[in-house]
Amino acid sequence: MTHPEEVVSKCRPQPALIALVLLACLLVPLRTFATPITTLSATPSQTSLNVGDGFFVDIAISDAVDLFDYQFDIAFNPSVIAATGTIDDGGFLTSAGGTSLLGGPFLLSVDNVLGVMTVLDSLTGPAPPATGASGSGLLVRINFSAVAPGTSSIELISPIAEDSTGAAIQLALADSRVIVSGNDAVPVPEPSTLILLGAGIAGAVRRGKRIISH
C-alpha cells in the first residue's frame, strides 16, 4: 500500500529538474521588438577623389513612416569640394503615389563660399486623404566637384521631416566625408553663391499640404 506522503514525494519537483528548466530558459534568446529609427544618410559615390573629379552624394532615408515633406542643409568644406548646383530626384517621396508640390526635390540655395546648401520637397495635399511615403529609399542625388586637395566632411544639419498630419518625424543622421588628392586647385564656377529663391518658399513647401486644402 502506498502512503500519501510517498505520493507527495513523487509529485514534488526535483531540484535537479528545476535547475535544468531554468538553464534552458536562460539559453533561449529573448526577442525584442524595438521601434525602427528613421535615419537620414549622406553617402558619396566615391570617398577618395582627385582634383577635378566630379562625384555625387546620395541623400537617403530608411525606416520612414508616412513621410510627407522634408528640408535639410548640407555643410561641406568649400575649399576642397564645391556644389555644382544640380540635383536629381531619387523618387522615394512620390513612391506611394503622391505628387511633389515642386515637381521634385528643390535646391533652395547653394553657397560655395560658406559651404552650405538647402534642399527641400513636399507632397501636395489635402492631407488627409493624401498620405506620405513609408519604407526606405533615395530622396535626392546632389552633384559636387573636387576643387582642391584636402578633406571635407559632408554633414546633414537642421533637418525637418513631417508626416501627412504635420507631426514631426524624429531623425537620426549619418554623415560622411571625402578625401581629395592632387596638386592643382580648380576654380569654383561663378557665381560662388547662388540663391535660387527667397526663404519664403521653404515655409510654403512645408505648409503645402495645408495650403492645397484651402
Buried (B, 14 or more C-beta within 10 A) or exposed (E): EEEEEEEEEEEEEEEEEEEEEEEEEEEEEEEEEEEEEBBBBBBBBBEEBEBBBEBBBBBBBBEBEBBBBBBBBBBBBBBBBBBBBEBBBBBBBBBBEBEBBBEBBBBBBBBBEEBBBBBBBBBBBEBEEBBBBBEBBBBBBBBBBBBBBBEBBBBBEEBBBBBBEEEEBEBEEEBBBBBBEBEEBBEBBEEBEBEEEEEEBBEBBBBBBEBBEE
